[in-house]
Amino acid sequence: MIPEGKKMGKIGLALLVFAFLTSVMTFLYPSRSWSEGQAVKPGDEANVQFTCRLKSGGVVASSLASVAADPKSSKSPIFVPRKTDTPVPIVASGSPPPSEPNPERGLEGEIARQLSGQIVGMRVGETRTRDISAAPLSEEKESNYIVRMTRVRKSMKEMRFARQDYEHRAKKAAEVGQTFFLDPGVQGTVSSVTESEVVVRFTAHAGDKVATPLGQGTIRELPDRYETLIDAHVGDLVRGGKLTGRITAVDDQFITVDYGNPFGGETLSCDILVESVKQKSVPESKASAVP
């Protein structure tokens, strides 16, 4: 029979050893959670960090500003950087996600919806890599998201705006000398301002290359205007605000883009990290009920 004092000493030693081993494992494997906390369950709200890539390796979306700042990280043309590393709150759901894809939810919004099913079972500090994809819309709905846009953007060398219209566009009071853009690569300068009208003169250099949402553009000069000819390619992914699309046709005059799939029809590979979890609250009446 072990004396009570020695028994307590052995228990204390065991606890010290366990604490030591836990700290060692945490040091060696910082991405793992060695706590005994519960796994994420449907209805829990998790703070999640993610970075999603195309199969070619280009980043399309990340919750981490550090990814945007990393020059070694290849970026897709549809990537939009965040300014902070604040995690994204996602309510965990069952799999598959509970609602159908909606292009107007946007790329990041659809990623969060897809990840809501992937984080179930994860623990704080755990990382996983999962593939996600968005189901196509019905032909009837998809037709609403097919857009034809002009391939040649035109900018007059001089334009006159109602003062209220100009200030709404510029989001500031009109002043002579202000810089104003309607198209990338064609800079406007306010040349005169009256109580009712603002006159803007535009200048550009023929042959200059400019970036546009649909591809690289080349500027050419005509007597009364500048034109930007966009070098678009079928199959390229493009982004218009929240919408992600794929170019489906290009001719001399128009570019056709299908915005019907939030991921442009691509499968994304996402690295996921759960930073913290707020468990789903249980109504007091249910929590105190005795079966």
C-alpha positions as CSV (number, residue, x, y, z in Angstrom):
1,M,0.0,0.0,0.0
2,I,1.4,3.4,-1.0
3,P,1.5,6.0,1.8
4,E,-0.9,9.0,1.1
5,G,2.0,11.5,0.9
6,K,4.0,9.5,-1.6
7,K,0.8,9.0,-3.7
8,M,0.2,12.7,-3.8
9,G,3.8,13.3,-4.8
10,K,3.5,10.9,-7.7
11,I,0.3,12.6,-8.9
12,G,2.1,16.0,-8.7
13,L,5.1,14.6,-10.7
14,A,2.8,13.2,-13.3
15,L,1.0,16.5,-13.7
16,L,4.4,18.3,-14.1
17,V,5.5,15.7,-16.8
18,F,2.2,16.2,-18.6
19,A,2.6,20.0,-18.6
20,F,6.2,19.7,-19.8
21,L,5.3,17.3,-22.7
22,T,2.3,19.6,-23.7
23,S,4.6,22.6,-23.9
24,V,7.2,20.7,-26.0
25,M,4.5,19.5,-28.4
26,T,3.1,23.0,-28.7
27,F,6.6,24.3,-29.5
28,L,7.3,21.6,-32.1
29,Y,3.9,21.7,-33.7
30,P,2.5,25.3,-33.2
31,S,-0.2,24.8,-35.8
32,R,-1.8,22.0,-33.7
33,S,-4.1,22.5,-30.8
34,W,-3.2,20.3,-27.8
35,S,-6.0,21.5,-25.7
36,E,-9.0,19.3,-24.8
37,G,-11.5,21.9,-26.2
38,Q,-14.5,20.7,-28.1
39,A,-14.4,20.6,-31.9
40,V,-16.3,23.1,-34.0
41,K,-19.9,22.0,-34.3
42,P,-22.7,23.2,-36.6
43,G,-24.0,26.5,-35.3
44,D,-20.7,27.5,-33.7
45,E,-19.1,30.8,-34.8
46,A,-15.4,30.4,-35.7
47,N,-12.9,33.1,-36.5
48,V,-11.1,31.7,-39.5
49,Q,-8.0,32.7,-41.5
50,F,-7.8,31.3,-45.1
51,T,-5.8,31.5,-48.3
52,C,-7.3,30.1,-51.4
53,R,-5.4,29.3,-54.6
54,L,-6.1,28.2,-58.2
55,K,-4.7,24.8,-59.2
56,S,-2.0,26.8,-61.0
57,G,-0.9,28.2,-57.7
58,G,-2.1,31.9,-58.0
59,V,-3.7,33.3,-54.9
60,V,-7.3,34.4,-55.6
61,A,-8.3,35.4,-52.0
62,S,-6.8,35.6,-48.6
63,S,-7.9,36.9,-45.2
64,L,-4.2,37.7,-44.5
65,A,-2.8,41.1,-45.5
66,S,0.7,39.5,-45.2
67,V,-0.1,37.3,-48.2
68,A,-0.8,40.3,-50.3
69,A,2.5,41.9,-49.1
70,D,4.6,38.8,-49.9
71,P,6.4,39.4,-53.2
72,K,7.1,35.7,-53.5
73,S,3.4,34.7,-53.4
74,S,2.0,34.5,-57.0
75,K,-1.3,36.4,-57.3
76,S,-4.2,35.7,-59.7
77,P,-5.5,38.7,-61.7
78,I,-8.8,38.5,-59.7
79,F,-7.0,38.8,-56.3
80,V,-8.0,41.8,-54.2
81,P,-5.8,42.4,-51.1
82,R,-7.1,43.0,-47.6
83,K,-5.6,45.8,-45.4
84,T,-5.7,43.8,-42.1
85,D,-5.2,40.3,-40.8
86,T,-8.5,40.3,-39.0
87,P,-10.0,36.7,-39.1
88,V,-13.3,36.2,-40.9
89,P,-16.2,35.1,-38.6
90,I,-17.9,32.0,-40.1
91,V,-20.9,30.1,-38.7
92,A,-20.2,26.4,-39.1
93,S,-22.9,24.4,-41.0
94,G,-23.4,20.9,-42.1
95,S,-22.1,19.8,-45.4
96,P,-23.1,20.6,-48.1
97,P,-23.7,24.4,-47.4
98,P,-27.3,25.2,-46.8
99,S,-28.0,27.6,-49.7
100,E,-27.3,27.6,-53.5
101,P,-24.4,29.5,-55.0
102,N,-25.2,33.2,-55.7
103,P,-22.7,35.1,-57.9
104,E,-23.7,38.4,-56.2
105,R,-22.4,37.0,-52.9
106,G,-19.0,37.6,-54.4
107,L,-15.8,35.6,-54.4
108,E,-14.9,36.0,-50.7
109,G,-18.6,35.6,-49.6
110,E,-18.9,32.3,-51.5
111,I,-15.6,31.1,-50.1
112,A,-16.9,31.8,-46.6
113,R,-20.1,29.9,-47.4
114,Q,-18.2,26.9,-48.7
115,L,-15.8,26.9,-45.7
116,S,-18.7,26.8,-43.3
117,G,-19.0,23.1,-43.9
118,Q,-15.3,22.5,-44.0
119,I,-14.5,23.8,-40.5
120,V,-16.9,21.4,-38.7
121,G,-14.8,19.1,-36.5
122,M,-11.7,21.4,-36.5
123,R,-10.2,22.7,-33.2
124,V,-8.6,26.0,-32.3
125,G,-5.2,26.2,-33.8
126,E,-5.8,23.4,-36.3
127,T,-5.0,23.9,-40.0
128,R,-6.4,22.0,-42.9
129,T,-6.2,22.2,-46.7
130,R,-9.4,21.6,-48.6
131,D,-10.7,21.9,-52.2
132,I,-13.9,23.9,-52.8
133,S,-15.9,24.6,-55.9
134,A,-19.2,26.4,-56.7
135,A,-22.0,24.5,-58.4
136,P,-23.1,26.1,-61.8
137,L,-26.3,28.0,-61.9
138,S,-29.2,26.8,-64.0
139,E,-29.1,28.0,-67.7
140,E,-32.1,30.3,-67.0
141,K,-30.3,32.1,-64.1
142,E,-26.9,32.0,-65.7
143,S,-28.1,34.0,-68.7
144,N,-28.7,36.9,-66.4
145,Y,-25.0,37.1,-65.7
146,I,-23.6,37.0,-69.2
147,V,-22.4,40.5,-70.1
148,R,-21.1,42.0,-73.4
149,M,-18.8,44.9,-73.0
150,T,-17.1,47.2,-75.6
151,R,-13.5,46.2,-76.4
152,V,-12.6,49.8,-77.2
153,R,-13.0,52.4,-74.5
154,K,-13.4,56.0,-75.7
155,S,-12.4,59.2,-73.8
156,M,-13.1,62.6,-75.3
157,K,-10.2,65.1,-75.0
158,E,-12.6,67.6,-73.3
159,M,-15.7,66.9,-71.3
160,R,-18.2,69.2,-69.6
161,F,-20.1,68.0,-66.4
162,A,-22.9,69.5,-64.4
163,R,-21.1,70.6,-61.2
164,Q,-23.3,68.3,-59.1
165,D,-22.6,65.3,-61.3
166,Y,-18.8,66.0,-61.3
167,E,-18.7,66.3,-57.5
168,H,-20.7,63.1,-57.1
169,R,-18.2,61.2,-59.3
170,A,-15.1,62.8,-57.7
171,K,-16.5,62.6,-54.2
172,K,-15.2,66.1,-53.4
173,A,-15.7,69.8,-54.2
174,A,-14.6,70.8,-57.7
175,E,-11.4,73.0,-57.9
176,V,-9.3,74.0,-60.9
177,G,-6.2,71.8,-61.3
178,Q,-7.8,68.7,-59.7
179,T,-6.9,65.3,-61.2
180,F,-9.9,63.2,-62.4
181,F,-10.1,59.8,-64.1
182,L,-12.9,58.2,-66.1
183,D,-10.7,55.5,-67.6
184,P,-7.3,54.1,-66.5
185,G,-4.4,55.6,-68.4
186,V,-6.3,58.7,-69.5
187,Q,-5.8,61.5,-67.0
188,G,-8.2,64.4,-66.7
189,T,-7.4,67.8,-65.2
190,V,-10.1,70.3,-64.2
191,S,-9.6,73.4,-66.4
192,S,-12.5,75.6,-65.2
193,V,-15.2,75.6,-62.6
194,T,-18.4,77.7,-62.5
195,E,-21.5,77.5,-60.2
196,S,-23.1,75.1,-62.6
197,E,-20.4,73.5,-64.7
198,V,-17.0,71.8,-64.5
199,V,-14.8,71.4,-67.6
200,V,-12.2,68.6,-67.6
201,R,-9.4,68.2,-70.3
202,F,-8.0,64.7,-70.7
203,T,-4.5,63.8,-71.8
204,A,-2.7,60.5,-72.6
205,H,0.2,59.1,-74.6
206,A,-0.4,57.0,-77.7
207,G,1.1,53.6,-77.4
208,D,1.0,53.5,-73.6
209,K,-0.1,50.2,-72.0
210,V,-2.6,50.4,-69.2
211,A,-4.2,47.8,-66.9
212,T,-8.0,47.3,-67.2
213,P,-10.3,44.8,-65.4
214,L,-10.6,42.9,-68.7
215,G,-6.9,42.8,-69.7
216,Q,-4.1,45.0,-70.8
217,G,-5.1,48.1,-72.9
218,T,-3.2,50.1,-75.5
219,I,-3.9,53.8,-76.0
220,R,-4.3,55.3,-79.4
221,E,-5.0,59.0,-80.2
222,L,-7.6,60.5,-82.6
223,P,-8.2,64.2,-83.3
224,D,-11.0,64.6,-80.7
225,R,-10.5,61.6,-78.4
226,Y,-8.4,58.8,-77.0
227,E,-9.2,55.1,-77.4
228,T,-8.1,52.2,-75.3
229,L,-8.0,48.9,-77.1
230,I,-8.3,46.0,-74.7
231,D,-6.3,42.9,-75.4
232,A,-8.7,40.3,-73.9
233,H,-8.4,36.5,-74.1
234,V,-11.0,33.8,-74.1
235,G,-10.7,31.8,-70.8
236,D,-9.2,34.6,-68.7
237,L,-10.6,35.1,-65.2
238,V,-11.7,38.7,-64.6
239,R,-13.3,40.6,-61.8
240,G,-15.9,43.3,-61.8
241,G,-16.5,44.6,-58.2
242,K,-17.7,41.6,-56.2
243,L,-18.4,39.5,-59.3
244,T,-15.9,37.0,-60.7
245,G,-16.2,36.0,-64.3
246,R,-14.6,34.2,-67.2
247,I,-14.2,35.7,-70.7
248,T,-16.1,33.5,-73.1
249,A,-15.8,35.4,-76.4
250,V,-13.8,38.2,-78.0
251,D,-14.2,40.0,-81.3
252,D,-13.2,43.3,-82.8
253,Q,-15.9,45.2,-80.9
254,F,-17.0,43.3,-77.9
255,I,-15.8,41.1,-75.0
256,T,-18.3,38.6,-73.5
257,V,-18.0,37.6,-69.8
258,D,-19.9,35.0,-67.9
259,Y,-20.3,36.1,-64.3
260,G,-22.5,33.1,-63.4
261,N,-20.1,31.2,-61.3
262,P,-18.6,32.8,-58.1
263,F,-15.3,31.0,-58.7
264,G,-15.3,31.4,-62.5
265,G,-15.8,27.6,-62.8
266,E,-12.5,26.9,-61.0
267,T,-11.8,24.6,-58.1
268,L,-9.9,26.4,-55.3
269,S,-7.4,24.9,-52.8
270,C,-7.8,26.6,-49.5
271,D,-5.5,26.6,-46.4
272,I,-7.8,27.0,-43.4
273,L,-6.9,28.0,-39.8
274,V,-9.4,28.2,-36.9
275,E,-8.2,30.9,-34.5
276,S,-11.0,30.9,-32.0
277,V,-14.5,29.5,-31.6
278,K,-17.7,30.8,-30.0
279,Q,-19.9,27.8,-29.2
280,K,-23.5,27.9,-30.2
281,S,-25.6,29.2,-27.2
282,V,-28.1,26.7,-25.8
283,P,-31.4,28.1,-24.5
284,E,-31.5,28.1,-20.7
285,S,-34.7,26.0,-20.7
286,K,-33.0,23.3,-22.8
287,A,-29.7,23.5,-20.9
288,S,-31.4,23.0,-17.5
289,A,-33.8,20.3,-18.7
290,V,-33.4,16.9,-17.2
291,P,-34.0,14.0,-19.6
